[in-house]
Amino acid sequence: MDEIRRRLVAERSAALERLESLSGDHDAIVAASLDTNADDEHDPEGATIAFERSQIGALVRQVRGHLAELDAAAARVEEGAYGVCERCGSAIGEARLDALPAARLCIACASSSP
């Protein structure tokens, strides 16, 4: 279990770094938009500032969701329920946990999820 804890901590650290980077990107976009009065909604040269902010916002939400999943996985480790499918109670395969350490479902249940 120590190896699992280390892996979850490492993934959480990487996710926090990603979140910090995205927050910096968001701040840079906002700062850049304050320095100009350009009409970015009609700029034929590329994406609008609003689109870029929205895109970064979606990535931030994704990282925060991943952090929540990692925290839930760490709690399952402490409870002794890590690696057990929440739906059917079977063991989650080692290969699946290697690929997705925060997995809650075995392959069979994840494949049949709506």
Contact map, one row per residue, 1 for C-alpha under 8 A:
111110000000000000000000000000000000000000000000000000000000000000000000000010000000000000000000000000000000000000
111111000000000000000000000000000000000000000000000000000000000000000000000000000000000000000000000000000000000000
111111100000000000000000000000000000000000000000000000000000000000000000000000000000000000000000000000000000000000
111111110000000000000000000000000000000000000000000000000000000000000000000000000000000000000000000010000000000000
111111111000000000000000000000000000000000000000000000000000000000000000010010000000000000000000000000000000000000
011111111100000000000000000000000000000000000000000000000000000000000000000000000000000000000000000000000000000000
001111111110000000000000000000000000000000000000000000000000000000000000000000000000000000000000000010000000000000
000111111111000000000000000000000000000000000000000000000000000000000100110000000000000000000000000011000000000000
000011111111100000000000000000000000000000000000000000000000000000000000000000000000000000000000000000000000000000
000001111111110000000000000000000000000000000000000000000000000000000000000000000000000000000000000000000000000000
000000111111111000000000000000000000000000000000000000000000000000000100000000000000000000000000000000000000000000
000000011111111100000000000000000000000000000000000000000000000000100100000000000000000000000000000000000000000000
000000001111111110000000000000000000000000000000000000000000000000000000000000000000000000000000000000000000000000
000000000111111111000000000000000000000000000000000000000000000000000000000000000000000000000000000000000000000000
000000000011111111100000000000000000000000000000000000000000001001100000000000000000000000000000000000000000000000
000000000001111111110000000000000000000000000000000000000000000000100000000000000000000000000000000000000000000000
000000000000111111111000000000000000000000000000000000000000000000000000000000000000000000000000000000000000000000
000000000000011111111100000000000000000000000000000000000000001000000000000000000000000000000000000000000000000000
000000000000001111111110000000000000000000000000000000000001001100000000000000000000000000000000000000000000000000
000000000000000111111111000000000000000000000000000000000000000000000000000000000000000000000000000000000000000000
000000000000000011111111100000000000000000000000000000000000000000000000000000000000000000000000000000000000000000
000000000000000001111111110000000000000000000000000000010011000000000000000000000000000000000000000000000000000000
000000000000000000111111111000000000000000000000000000000001000000000000000000000000000000000000000000000000000000
000000000000000000011111111100000000000000000000000000000000000000000000000000000000000000000000000000000000000000
000000000000000000001111111110000000000000000000000000010000000000000000000000000000000000000000000000000000000000
000000000000000000000111111111000000000000000000000010011000000000000000000000000000000000000000000000000000000000
000000000000000000000011111111100000000000000000000000000000000000000000000000000000000000000000000000000000000000
000000000000000000000001111111110000000000000000000000000000000000000000000000000000000000000000000000000000000000
000000000000000000000000111111111000000000000000100110000000000000000000000000000000000000000000000000000000000000
000000000000000000000000011111111100000000000000000010000000000000000000000000000000000000000000000000000000000000
000000000000000000000000001111111110000000000000000000000000000000000000000000000000000000000000000000000000000000
000000000000000000000000000111111111000000000000000000000000000000000000000000000000000000000000000000000000000000
000000000000000000000000000011111111100000000000100000000000000000000000000000000000000000000000000000000000000000
000000000000000000000000000001111111100000000000000000000000000000000000000000000000000000000000000000000000000000
000000000000000000000000000000111111100000000000000000000000000000000000000000000000000000000000000000000000000000
000000000000000000000000000000011111110000000000000000000000000000000000000000000000000000000000000000000000000000
000000000000000000000000000000001111111000000000000000000000000000000000000000000000000000000000000000000000000000
000000000000000000000000000000000001111100000000000000000000000000000000000000000000000000000000000000000000000000
000000000000000000000000000000000000111111100000000000000000000000000000000000000000000000000000000000000000000000
000000000000000000000000000000000000011111100011100000000000000000000000000000000000000000000000000000000000000000
000000000000000000000000000000000000001111100001100000000000000000000000000000000000000000000000000000000000000000
000000000000000000000000000000000000001111110000000000000000000000000000000000000000000000000000000000000000000000
000000000000000000000000000000000000001111111111000000000000000000000000000000000000000000000000000000000000000000
000000000000000000000000000000000000000001111100000000000000000000000000000000000000000000000000000000000000000000
000000000000000000000000000000000000000000111110000000000000000000000000000000000000000000000000000000000000000000
000000000000000000000000000000000000000000111111000000000000000000000000000000000000000000000000000000000000000000
000000000000000000000000000000000000000100101111101100000000000000000000000000000000000000000000000000000000000000
000000000000000000000000000000000000000110100111111100000000000000000000000000000000000000000000000000000000000000
000000000000000000000000000010001000000110000011111110000000000000000000000000000000000000000000000000000000000000
000000000000000000000000000000000000000000000001111111000000000000000000000000000000000000000000000000000000000000
000000000000000000000000000000000000000000000011111111100000000000000000000000000000000000000000000000000000000000
000000000000000000000000000010000000000000000011111111110000000000000000000000000000000000000000000000000000000000
000000000000000000000000010011000000000000000000111111111000000000000000000000000000000000000000000000000000000000
000000000000000000000000000000000000000000000000011111111100000000000000000000000000000000000000000000000000000000
000000000000000000000000000000000000000000000000001111111110000000000000000000000000000000000000000000000000000000
000000000000000000000100110000000000000000000000000111111111000000000000000000000000000000000000000000000000000000
000000000000000000000000010000000000000000000000000011111111100000000000000000000000000000000000000000000000000000
000000000000000000000000000000000000000000000000000001111111110000000000000000000000000000000000000000000000000000
000000000000000000000100000000000000000000000000000000111111111000000000000000000000000000000000000000000000000000
000000000000000000100110000000000000000000000000000000011111111100000000000000000000000000000000000000000000000000
000000000000000000000000000000000000000000000000000000001111111110000000000000000000000000000000000000000000000000
000000000000000000000000000000000000000000000000000000000111111111000000000000000000000000000000000000000000000000
000000000000001001100000000000000000000000000000000000000011111111100000000000000000000000000000000000000000000000
000000000000000000100000000000000000000000000000000000000001111111110000000000000000000000000000000000000000000000
000000000000000000000000000000000000000000000000000000000000111111111000000000000000000000000000000000000000000000
000000000000001000000000000000000000000000000000000000000000011111111100000000000000000000000000000000000000000000
000000000001001100000000000000000000000000000000000000000000001111111110000000000000000000000000000000000000000000
000000000000000000000000000000000000000000000000000000000000000111111111000000000000000000000000000000000000000000
000000000000000000000000000000000000000000000000000000000000000011111111100000000000000000000000000001000000000000
000000010011000000000000000000000000000000000000000000000000000001111111110000000000000000000000000011000000000000
000000000000000000000000000000000000000000000000000000000000000000111111111000000000000000000000000000000000000000
000000000000000000000000000000000000000000000000000000000000000000011111111100000000000000000000000001000000000000
000000010000000000000000000000000000000000000000000000000000000000001111111110000100000000000000000011110000000000
000010010000000000000000000000000000000000000000000000000000000000000111111111000100000000000000000000000000000000
000000000000000000000000000000000000000000000000000000000000000000000011111111100000000000000000000000000000000000
000000000000000000000000000000000000000000000000000000000000000000000001111111111100000000000000000000000000000000
100010000000000000000000000000000000000000000000000000000000000000000000111111111100000000000000000000000000000000
000000000000000000000000000000000000000000000000000000000000000000000000011111111000000000000000000000000000000000
000000000000000000000000000000000000000000000000000000000000000000000000001111111100000000000000000000000000000000
000000000000000000000000000000000000000000000000000000000000000000000000000111111100000000000000000000000000000000
000000000000000000000000000000000000000000000000000000000000000000000000000111111111000000000000000000000000000000
000000000000000000000000000000000000000000000000000000000000000000000000110110111111000000000000000000000000000000
000000000000000000000000000000000000000000000000000000000000000000000000000000001111100000111000100000110000000000
000000000000000000000000000000000000000000000000000000000000000000000000000000001111110011110000000000011100000000
000000000000000000000000000000000000000000000000000000000000000000000000000000000011111111110000000000011100100000
000000000000000000000000000000000000000000000000000000000000000000000000000000000001111110000000000000011000000000
000000000000000000000000000000000000000000000000000000000000000000000000000000000000111110000000000000001000100000
000000000000000000000000000000000000000000000000000000000000000000000000000000000000111111000000000000000000100000
000000000000000000000000000000000000000000000000000000000000000000000000000000000001111111100000000000000000000000
000000000000000000000000000000000000000000000000000000000000000000000000000000000001100111110000000000000100000000
000000000000000000000000000000000000000000000000000000000000000000000000000000000011100011111000000000000100000000
000000000000000000000000000000000000000000000000000000000000000000000000000000000011100001111101100000101110000000
000000000000000000000000000000000000000000000000000000000000000000000000000000000010000000111111100000000110000000
000000000000000000000000000000000000000000000000000000000000000000000000000000000000000000011111110000000000000000
000000000000000000000000000000000000000000000000000000000000000000000000000000000000000000001111111000000000000000
000000000000000000000000000000000000000000000000000000000000000000000000000000000000000000011111111110100110000000
000000000000000000000000000000000000000000000000000000000000000000000000000000000010000000011111111111100000000000
000000000000000000000000000000000000000000000000000000000000000000000000000000000000000000000111111110000000000000
000000000000000000000000000000000000000000000000000000000000000000000000000000000000000000000011111110000000000000
000000000000000000000000000000000000000000000000000000000000000000000000000000000000000000000001111111100000000000
000100110000000000000000000000000000000000000000000000000000000000000100100000000000000000000001111111100000000000
000000010000000000000000000000000000000000000000000000000000000000001101100000000000000000000000100111110000000000
000000000000000000000000000000000000000000000000000000000000000000000000100000000010000000010001100111111100000000
000000000000000000000000000000000000000000000000000000000000000000000000100000000011110000000000000001111100000000
000000000000000000000000000000000000000000000000000000000000000000000000000000000001111000010000000000111111110000
000000000000000000000000000000000000000000000000000000000000000000000000000000000001100001111001000000111111110000
000000000000000000000000000000000000000000000000000000000000000000000000000000000000000000011001000000001111111000
000000000000000000000000000000000000000000000000000000000000000000000000000000000000000000000000000000001111111100
000000000000000000000000000000000000000000000000000000000000000000000000000000000000101100000000000000001111111110
000000000000000000000000000000000000000000000000000000000000000000000000000000000000000000000000000000001111111110
000000000000000000000000000000000000000000000000000000000000000000000000000000000000000000000000000000000011111110
000000000000000000000000000000000000000000000000000000000000000000000000000000000000000000000000000000000001111111
000000000000000000000000000000000000000000000000000000000000000000000000000000000000000000000000000000000000111111
000000000000000000000000000000000000000000000000000000000000000000000000000000000000000000000000000000000000000111
